[in-house]
Amino acid sequence: MRVCAAPPFAVDAPRVKQTRWRAHDLLRLERLAIAEDEPCWVREAFARAPFAVVRRAEAAAGFVAAGVRGATRSQRFGTWINDQDIESCVSPESLSDVEPLAERAAWPAFVALAALQRAFAGSGLNTFVWGPTGSAGFELATRVPTISASSDLDILIRMPDRCEWATVAALSDLLAQVAQRAGTRIDAQLETPSGGVALAELAAGKSRVLARANDGARLVADPWQPS
């Protein structure tokens, strides 16, 4: 996140492993506690779409790290949500078959999403659990116009078990073909036991890849080895 609020809990408070909500989940909130250092646009953004996106950061018991999205790419605010303020949760995979508003379906990111749905269904890769994140996922969950003509399609693919490099390469090739036909870019992140890993890095055959976890980012040789 571009800006982050001070935690509403003590610096030395024990951090707990969050299992109920995962990075990229969208939380619908009953209320958003005011942070002393929040930007002026946050209240308007929350009134427009009362959601926050779970982010990768450790939190004390009773809280979850999340972020509020504004109307522009520069408007991102990291904050802390009290568990009691969470009304419901929308996961990326629950959005994989959701259709955009009819008047928005022609935007490249949504064209790519529709094509990807068909491509996954018609290939041997249809066993993967996946879904849209970023601006496309946010718009599908909130029904608030969010993407633009230049928006990429961000997706999350859950990969808890070790995957052969040939399958990773096939995934990368499939996404590249769909993106080219749709005229946009598809940025895929794999959710592994070590954290979030870029599909492009893993497909490139690098000896170590960057894994983003709640306790920080690190280079790992094997993303299926829990950090």
C-alpha positions, 0 to 999 in steps of 0.5 A: 500500500502507498500509505499505511495507518499506525496499528491500533494495537501495541507494537509488542503485541503478539501477532497471530496467524490469520487463517479465516481471511487470506490475502486478496480477499475482499471484506465487506465492512459494517464500519471503517474505524477512522485512522488519525493519519488517513488521507482525505479521500478514504471516507468518500471511497468507503462510502462508494464501496464499503470494502477493504482488500486483505493485505499481507501483514501480521496483525494482533488478535482481533485485527486483520491487515487490509487496504482501502482502494480509492478512485485512482491508482495512487489512492491506496491506504493500508489500515487495520480492520477490527474483526467485529466490523467485518460483514462478509468476505468475497474470495477471488475464486468466488469471482471467477464466473461472475460476469461484469455489468453488460455495459462494462464487458467490452473493457479489455480486462473483462474480455481477457477474463471471459476468454480465460474462463473459456480457456481454463475450461477447455484445457487440462488446467481446469483443476486449478482454483483461481480468480480475479484480483486487483481492479477487475476483482474489486469491480466484480465484487462491488459492482462499482466501476473500477477498471479502465481501458488500460487496466491489466487483468490480475489473477490469483491461482492457488497452488498449495501442492508442488507443481511440475515446471512443465505445468507452470510453463503451460499456464504461463503460455496459456495466459500469454495467448489469452492476453495477446488476443484480448489486447491487455496484460494478465498478471498472475500470482501463485499462492504457495505455502511460502506466499505469493509468487509471480507466475512469470518468475517461476516460469522463467526457471529462476533459481530463486523467486520472490515469495511474499508472505505476511511476515515479509518478502524473501527469495526462496528456491522452493516455494512449496517449502513453507517459510 
